[in-house]
């Protein structure tokens, strides 16, 4: 980790450079642009004063260490290969289980005996409606609503 005496001049320099650029943006592009650049320019000083800079440095070095350890370590690659094999085995077992359940369901539906009514109970006759409902397709039903609306408006 870098010494805090190194961070102070770095952050102060970035903030001063940003404020100079803010002044130039203010003169060339207007107040809104200058204020936006000034807001960006104050972030390095704020990061130093709050201690966030050290935290970001620690997080960055940890991530870089993890990635380099991942890329250059053969044991890590072996772990990735084992994890991939595990995923392949999970998928294969799921496919095999799905086939087994499908064949089991097919077998049980074919082997199920028919249920016969008992001798002392009357067999109910299926009820049929007195008038059969008019068979219309869904598309005709949709267009009939539109036709009725057009007739109501005096069109067609």
PEZI-V374010 format. One record per residue. N is the residue number from 0. RES is the residue in three letters. PHI is phi in degrees with one decimal (none if undefined). PSI is psi in degrees with one decimal (NA if undefined). Layout:
N | RES | PHI | PSI
N | RES | PHI | PSI
This chain:
0 | UNK | none | 140.7
1 | UNK | -75.0 | 151.4
2 | UNK | -69.7 | 141.7
3 | UNK | -59.2 | -23.8
4 | UNK | -70.8 | -19.8
5 | UNK | -81.0 | -35.2
6 | UNK | -69.2 | -37.2
7 | UNK | -60.7 | -52.6
8 | UNK | -64.8 | -33.8
9 | UNK | -64.0 | -48.1
10 | UNK | -68.5 | -39.7
11 | UNK | -64.3 | -41.7
12 | UNK | -63.9 | -43.1
13 | UNK | -64.2 | -39.5
14 | UNK | -66.7 | -45.1
15 | UNK | -63.8 | -41.8
16 | UNK | -61.6 | -41.4
17 | UNK | -65.1 | -38.1
18 | UNK | -68.7 | -35.1
19 | UNK | -63.8 | -45.3
20 | UNK | -63.8 | -33.2
21 | UNK | -63.6 | -43.6
22 | UNK | -62.0 | -42.5
23 | UNK | -66.2 | -39.8
24 | UNK | -66.4 | -36.3
25 | UNK | -61.6 | -42.2
26 | UNK | -73.9 | -35.5
27 | UNK | -89.6 | -39.4
28 | UNK | -113.3 | -10.0
29 | UNK | 112.8 | 176.3
30 | UNK | -67.1 | -40.6
31 | UNK | -62.4 | -44.1
32 | UNK | -66.7 | -41.3
33 | UNK | -63.6 | -41.2
34 | UNK | -67.5 | -38.6
35 | UNK | -63.9 | -44.0
36 | UNK | -65.7 | -36.5
37 | UNK | -64.3 | -38.0
38 | UNK | -62.8 | -43.0
39 | UNK | -65.8 | -35.8
40 | UNK | -68.2 | -28.6
41 | UNK | -81.3 | -12.1
42 | UNK | -64.1 | -40.3
43 | UNK | -61.9 | -40.0
44 | UNK | -65.9 | -40.5
45 | UNK | -65.1 | -39.7
46 | UNK | -64.4 | -38.6
47 | UNK | -68.2 | -46.4
48 | UNK | -67.3 | -31.1
49 | UNK | -89.0 | -9.4
50 | UNK | 84.4 | 5.0
51 | UNK | -70.0 | -25.7
52 | UNK | -64.8 | -43.4
53 | UNK | -65.0 | -38.8
54 | UNK | -65.1 | -44.6
55 | UNK | -63.2 | -37.9
56 | UNK | -63.4 | -43.0
57 | UNK | -64.9 | -44.4
58 | UNK | -62.3 | -43.8
59 | UNK | -62.3 | -45.3
60 | UNK | -67.2 | -33.3
61 | UNK | -67.0 | -43.4
62 | UNK | -64.8 | -44.2
63 | UNK | -63.1 | -41.5
64 | UNK | -62.5 | -40.2
65 | UNK | -65.0 | -45.2
66 | UNK | -65.9 | -44.3
67 | UNK | -65.5 | -36.2
68 | UNK | -66.5 | -33.1
69 | UNK | -71.5 | -42.2
70 | UNK | -74.9 | -41.1
71 | UNK | -99.2 | 3.5
72 | UNK | -106.3 | 117.7
73 | UNK | -68.2 | -26.8
74 | UNK | -66.3 | -35.2
75 | UNK | -65.7 | -41.4
76 | UNK | -65.0 | -35.1
77 | UNK | -63.4 | -39.8
78 | UNK | -64.0 | -39.3
79 | UNK | -64.5 | -40.2
80 | UNK | -64.3 | -41.5
81 | UNK | -65.2 | -39.5
82 | UNK | -63.9 | -39.8
83 | UNK | -64.0 | -42.4
84 | UNK | -61.0 | -39.8
85 | UNK | -61.3 | -42.6
86 | UNK | -64.1 | -43.3
87 | UNK | -61.1 | -42.1
88 | UNK | -66.1 | -38.9
89 | UNK | -61.4 | -45.0
90 | UNK | -65.4 | -44.7
91 | UNK | -62.7 | -42.2
92 | UNK | -66.9 | -33.7
93 | UNK | -66.6 | -39.9
94 | UNK | -65.8 | -44.0
95 | UNK | -64.1 | -39.8
96 | UNK | -67.2 | -38.8
97 | UNK | -63.6 | -40.8
98 | UNK | -65.2 | -40.8
99 | UNK | -64.4 | -43.7
100 | UNK | -65.4 | -37.8
101 | UNK | -65.6 | -42.8
102 | UNK | -68.4 | -35.8
103 | UNK | -64.8 | -43.1
104 | UNK | -64.5 | -39.0
105 | UNK | -65.7 | -42.8
106 | UNK | -63.3 | -46.2
107 | UNK | -67.8 | -32.9
108 | UNK | -73.2 | -31.6
109 | UNK | -75.8 | -33.7
110 | UNK | -88.9 | -5.1
111 | UNK | -69.6 | 126.2
112 | UNK | -73.8 | 151.1
113 | UNK | -72.9 | 142.1
114 | UNK | -89.2 | 122.1
115 | UNK | -102.3 | 140.3
116 | UNK | -68.7 | 152.3
117 | UNK | -73.6 | 159.5
118 | UNK | -70.4 | -29.1
119 | UNK | -90.0 | 0.2
120 | UNK | -113.1 | 141.2
121 | UNK | -77.0 | 144.2
122 | UNK | -84.0 | 120.4
123 | UNK | -71.7 | 139.2
124 | UNK | -86.4 | 141.9
125 | UNK | -66.0 | 135.0
126 | UNK | -80.1 | 132.6
127 | UNK | -115.9 | 139.5
128 | UNK | -67.3 | 149.0
129 | UNK | -63.7 | -40.7
130 | UNK | -119.0 | 127.5
131 | UNK | -71.5 | 135.1
132 | UNK | -67.2 | 149.1
133 | UNK | -69.1 | 127.4
134 | UNK | -84.8 | 110.0
135 | UNK | -126.6 | 146.5
136 | UNK | -79.9 | 164.2
137 | UNK | -65.4 | -37.8
138 | UNK | -66.1 | -40.7
139 | UNK | -65.4 | -37.6
140 | UNK | -63.8 | -41.3
141 | UNK | -65.2 | -41.9
142 | UNK | -72.0 | -28.0
143 | UNK | -66.2 | -35.7
144 | UNK | -64.5 | -40.8
145 | UNK | -68.1 | -41.9
146 | UNK | -62.1 | -40.5
147 | UNK | -65.0 | -38.2
148 | UNK | -66.9 | -41.6
149 | UNK | -64.7 | -40.8
150 | UNK | -64.7 | -37.9
151 | UNK | -62.5 | -35.5
152 | UNK | -84.8 | -5.2
153 | UNK | 82.6 | 23.4
154 | UNK | -109.7 | 135.0
155 | UNK | 87.5 | NA
